Amino acid sequence: MHLEKKAQLILDDGSIFEGISFGYEHPAAGEIVFNTAMVGYPESLTDPSYKGQILVVTYPLVGNYGVPANKIIHGLSEFYESEHIQTTALIISDYSKQYSHWNADKSLSDWLKEEKVPGLFGIDTRALTKLIREKGSMKAKIVFDSEHDIDFIDPGKENQVDKVSCKEVITYAYGNGRKKVVLVDCGVKHNIIRCLLRRDVMIYRVPWNYDFLTIDYDGLFISNGPGDPNFCEITVQNIRKAMETGKPICGICMGNQLLAKAAGAQTYKLKYGHRSHNQPVRMNGSNKCFITAQNHGYAVDESGLDNDWEPFFTNMNDHTNEGIRHKSKPFFSAQFHPEASSGPTDTDFLFDLFISEL
């Protein structure tokens, strides 16, 4: 019989939470953040935007539908958002040891152990989340015993994008691939690629620091990604050069921040970020409001945009920027995730808008 092993979640403010291990039993450290979504833990855990972070899931019951098999179709994972788990560790309240789902292949516990990712349950995630909301995202570590203690790590001081971006150009195409799109991979979620491929385009997925202007393309797409956008100055410079061509540009999440920086704006770190399925955003100049999926810790200071640009969307909870667009050229972006996965698909039309400009 397997004996449950206890561990401690220690925050850099001195707070300590006692929990029980259900994942890989090894110390880990990173930035602790929370997500309020009720479902979608396989997608969240494999989202590259969580690189370097310890994820707290606020929904109390996790693991009840297991984990799907990691099937690769046309070079993409069928159900995951990358090839493997990206989070540093997982913190939950109650773990469901029994799972049931039509496409479940294994338990969440087995998956964490296979991927060598620690997981703790039995944590008061409500109290932990309230603490993060009060003090902001903090450094944290998981320790199993005092003999194997580790130091805190600040992932914000490292270029997380470089860790998750592809290292060489990868080409994708379904059907005829009538238009060519360069996808700058800052930590792209696979469903962004799937959404583009369903619209019959050929994709050149390039590393974050790749000089994509050497490629003959019809449109530029800048992906999501983890960490501080200020590490991606090379990407910003390449985007500025791409603007001079007048070809359509679209950015998602990190892509919004990098396009905004290329347009002259600055970015700043949010207190505890936006990570959920229920963020309401309004399209500027209209009464249209959409429920969106989000996962980011930085935001755009739109006051730095010149008169050629305008806000595209605004967050209705805290009024932060949720996208920008050029007033005369086919350049626009969204801070949220129109591809969702997991989450609402209310803004999937943004892919159609991009394709229509090609």
C-alpha positions in Angstrom: 0.0 0.0 0.0 1.4 3.4 -1.0 1.9 5.7 2.0 0.9 9.3 1.4 4.0 11.5 1.7 3.6 15.0 3.2 5.4 18.1 1.9 5.4 21.8 2.5 4.6 24.7 0.1 6.7 27.6 1.3 6.2 31.2 0.1 8.8 33.9 0.2 6.8 35.9 2.7 7.3 33.1 5.2 3.8 31.5 4.8 3.8 27.7 4.9 1.1 25.3 3.7 1.1 21.6 4.5 0.1 19.2 1.7 0.2 15.6 0.5 2.1 14.5 -2.6 0.3 13.0 -5.5 3.0 13.7 -8.1 6.7 13.4 -8.5 8.4 13.6 -5.2 11.2 16.1 -5.7 11.7 19.7 -4.5 10.7 22.5 -6.9 10.7 26.3 -7.0 9.1 29.0 -9.1 6.5 31.8 -9.2 3.2 30.8 -7.6 0.1 31.9 -9.5 -3.6 30.8 -9.5 -6.1 29.9 -12.2 -9.9 30.0 -11.4 -11.1 27.8 -14.3 -13.3 24.9 -13.4 -12.0 22.5 -16.1 -9.1 22.2 -18.4 -6.2 21.1 -16.3 -4.5 19.0 -19.1 -4.6 22.1 -21.3 -3.4 24.4 -18.6 -0.5 22.2 -17.5 0.8 21.9 -21.1 0.4 25.7 -21.8 4.0 27.1 -22.3 2.8 30.4 -20.8 3.1 28.6 -17.4 6.8 27.9 -17.8 8.6 28.6 -14.5 5.4 28.8 -12.5 3.8 26.8 -9.7 0.1 26.6 -10.6 -2.7 26.7 -8.0 -6.1 25.5 -9.3 -8.8 27.2 -7.3 -11.6 24.8 -8.3 -11.7 22.3 -5.3 -11.9 19.0 -7.2 -9.2 18.1 -9.7 -8.4 14.8 -11.5 -11.9 13.4 -11.8 -11.7 13.0 -15.6 -8.1 11.8 -15.8 -5.7 12.7 -18.6 -6.0 12.0 -22.4 -3.3 10.1 -24.3 -0.7 12.3 -25.9 -1.5 11.5 -29.5 0.5 13.4 -32.2 -1.4 14.2 -35.4 0.3 16.1 -38.2 3.1 17.1 -35.8 0.7 18.4 -33.2 -0.6 17.0 -29.9 -4.3 16.1 -30.3 -5.4 17.2 -26.8 -2.4 19.0 -25.2 -1.2 22.5 -25.8 2.4 21.4 -26.1 4.3 18.2 -26.1 4.6 17.9 -22.3 3.8 19.5 -19.0 5.2 23.1 -18.7 4.3 24.1 -15.1 6.9 23.7 -12.4 4.4 22.1 -10.0 0.6 21.8 -9.3 -1.2 22.7 -6.2 -4.8 21.7 -5.6 -7.3 21.2 -2.8 -8.9 17.8 -3.3 -7.5 15.1 -5.7 -9.9 12.6 -7.2 -8.1 9.2 -7.2 -10.9 7.7 -9.3 -11.3 9.2 -12.8 -13.8 8.6 -15.6 -13.9 10.1 -19.1 -14.3 8.7 -22.7 -10.8 9.7 -23.7 -9.0 9.3 -20.4 -5.7 7.3 -20.7 -4.2 7.7 -17.3 -4.7 9.4 -13.9 -3.4 12.9 -13.3 -1.1 11.5 -10.6 0.5 9.0 -13.0 1.0 11.8 -15.6 2.7 14.1 -13.1 5.0 11.3 -12.0 5.8 10.4 -15.7 6.7 14.0 -16.4 8.6 14.4 -13.1 6.3 17.3 -11.9 5.5 17.6 -8.2 1.9 17.9 -7.2 0.3 18.6 -3.8 -3.3 18.2 -2.6 -4.9 18.9 0.8 -3.9 22.6 0.5 -6.3 25.3 1.5 -6.3 26.8 -2.0 -9.0 29.4 -1.0 -6.7 30.8 1.7 -3.7 30.6 -0.6 -5.4 32.4 -3.4 -6.6 35.2 -1.1 -3.0 35.6 0.0 -1.8 35.9 -3.5 -4.5 38.4 -4.4 -3.5 40.4 -1.4 0.3 40.3 -1.8 0.6 39.6 -5.5 2.3 36.7 -7.3 5.2 35.5 -5.1 8.2 33.1 -5.2 7.4 29.7 -3.8 9.0 26.3 -3.3 7.9 22.7 -2.5 10.0 20.9 0.1 9.7 17.3 1.1 12.2 17.3 3.9 14.7 19.8 5.5 17.7 17.8 4.2 16.7 18.5 0.6 15.7 22.2 0.9 16.2 24.4 -2.1 16.4 28.2 -2.8 13.6 30.3 -4.2 13.7 31.0 -7.9 12.5 34.1 -9.7 11.6 33.0 -13.3 11.0 36.6 -14.1 14.8 37.2 -14.2 15.2 34.6 -17.0 14.2 34.5 -20.6 11.4 32.0 -20.4 10.4 32.5 -24.0 13.8 31.1 -25.2 13.1 28.0 -23.1 9.8 27.1 -24.8 10.2 28.4 -28.3 11.1 26.0 -31.2 14.7 25.9 -32.2 14.3 25.6 -35.9 11.7 26.4 -38.6 8.8 23.9 -38.6 6.3 23.8 -41.5 2.6 22.8 -41.2 0.0 22.6 -44.0 -3.5 21.0 -44.4 -5.1 20.9 -47.9 -3.7 23.4 -50.3 -2.3 25.9 -47.9 -3.4 28.8 -50.2 -1.8 31.5 -48.0 1.6 31.5 -46.1 1.7 32.6 -42.5 4.8 33.1 -40.4 4.1 32.1 -36.8 6.6 33.6 -34.4 6.8 31.0 -31.6 7.2 32.6 -28.2 5.6 29.6 -26.6 2.7 28.9 -28.9 -0.3 26.8 -27.8 -1.0 24.0 -30.3 -4.6 25.1 -30.7 -3.4 28.4 -32.2 -1.8 26.3 -34.9 -4.9 24.1 -35.3 -7.1 27.2 -35.6 -4.9 28.6 -38.4 -4.6 25.2 -40.2 -8.4 24.8 -40.3 -8.5 28.0 -42.3 -6.3 26.4 -45.0 -3.0 28.2 -44.6 0.6 27.1 -44.7 2.4 27.9 -41.5 6.1 28.6 -41.0 6.6 28.3 -37.2 9.9 30.1 -36.4 11.9 30.6 -33.2 11.3 33.8 -31.3 14.5 35.4 -32.4 14.4 34.3 -36.0 14.8 36.8 -38.9 11.5 35.8 -40.5 11.7 38.5 -43.1 13.9 36.1 -45.1 10.6 34.1 -45.8 8.1 35.0 -48.4 4.9 35.2 -46.4 1.4 36.7 -46.6 0.8 37.4 -42.9 2.6 37.5 -39.6 1.2 35.9 -36.4 2.8 36.4 -33.0 2.0 33.8 -30.4 1.5 33.7 -26.7 4.4 32.9 -24.3 5.7 33.0 -20.7 7.5 35.6 -18.7 8.6 39.2 -19.2 8.1 40.5 -22.8 11.2 42.8 -22.3 13.4 39.8 -23.0 12.1 39.7 -26.5 13.6 42.9 -27.9 14.9 41.0 -31.0 11.3 40.0 -31.8 10.1 43.5 -31.3 12.7 44.8 -33.8 11.7 42.2 -36.3 8.0 43.2 -35.9 8.9 46.8 -36.6 10.6 45.8 -39.8 7.5 43.6 -40.7 5.2 46.7 -40.2 7.1 48.4 -43.0 5.9 45.8 -45.5 2.2 46.5 -44.7 1.4 42.8 -44.6 -1.2 41.7 -42.0 -0.1 41.2 -38.4 -1.9 39.5 -35.6 -0.7 38.8 -32.0 -2.1 36.8 -29.1 -1.3 37.3 -25.4 2.5 37.8 -25.5 2.0 38.7 -29.1 -0.2 41.6 -28.0 2.5 42.9 -25.8 5.3 42.5 -28.4 3.2 44.2 -31.1 2.4 47.1 -28.6 6.1 47.5 -27.8 6.9 47.6 -31.5 4.3 50.3 -31.8 6.0 52.4 -29.0 4.1 51.3 -25.9 5.5 49.8 -22.7 4.4 46.8 -20.6 4.1 46.3 -16.9 3.7 43.4 -14.5 0.2 42.8 -13.1 -0.2 42.2 -9.4 -1.4 38.6 -9.8 -2.2 38.3 -13.5 -5.3 37.1 -15.4 -5.7 33.3 -15.5 -9.2 32.1 -16.0 -12.0 31.3 -18.4 -14.3 34.1 -17.4 -12.6 37.4 -18.1 -15.1 39.9 -19.7 -13.7 42.1 -22.4 -15.4 44.8 -24.4 -14.6 45.7 -28.0 -13.8 49.4 -28.0 -16.3 51.6 -29.9 -19.1 49.1 -29.4 -21.3 47.5 -26.7 -20.1 44.0 -27.5 -18.7 42.2 -24.6 -17.0 38.7 -24.7 -16.2 36.1 -22.1 -12.6 35.1 -22.7 -9.9 32.7 -21.6 -6.7 34.3 -20.4 -3.2 33.4 -19.0 -0.8 36.3 -18.6 1.1 38.2 -15.9 2.0 41.3 -17.9 -0.2 44.0 -19.5 0.2 46.8 -22.1 0.3 50.5 -21.1 -1.7 51.8 -24.0 -0.9 55.4 -23.2 2.4 55.0 -25.1 0.7 54.3 -28.4 0.8 57.0 -31.0 -2.2 58.4 -32.9 -2.0 55.7 -35.6 -3.0 53.1 -33.0 -6.1 52.5 -30.8 -7.2 50.1 -28.1 -9.1 47.1 -29.6 -10.4 45.5 -26.4 -10.6 46.5 -22.7 -10.9 44.3 -19.7 -14.2 45.1 -17.9 -12.9 43.9 -14.5 -9.8 46.1 -14.1 -9.9 48.2 -17.3 -6.5 46.9 -18.5 -5.7 46.8 -22.2 -6.9 43.6 -24.0 -5.7 44.3 -27.5 -4.7 47.0 -29.9 -5.2 47.8 -33.6 -3.8 50.1 -36.2 -6.3 52.6 -37.6 -5.4 52.2 -41.2 -3.3 49.1 -41.6 -4.2 45.4 -41.0 -2.4 45.1 -37.7 -4.2 44.0 -34.5 -3.9 41.9 -31.4 -5.7 40.4 -28.4 -4.4 39.9 -24.9 -6.8 37.0 -24.3 -6.9 33.7 -26.1 -9.4 33.4 -29.0 -8.3 29.8 -29.6 -9.3 29.1 -25.9 -8.5 25.4 -25.3 -9.6 25.2 -22.7 -12.2 27.9 -22.3 -14.9 29.8 -24.2 -14.7 30.2 -28.0 -16.6 33.5 -28.2 -13.7 35.3 -30.0 -12.7 32.6 -32.5 -13.8 35.1 -35.2 -10.5 36.9 -34.7 -8.8 34.2 -36.7 -11.3 34.8 -39.6 -10.5 38.5 -39.4 -6.8 37.8 -39.7 -7.3 35.4 -42.6 -9.6 37.8 -44.4 -6.8 40.4 -44.5 -4.3 38.0 -46.2 
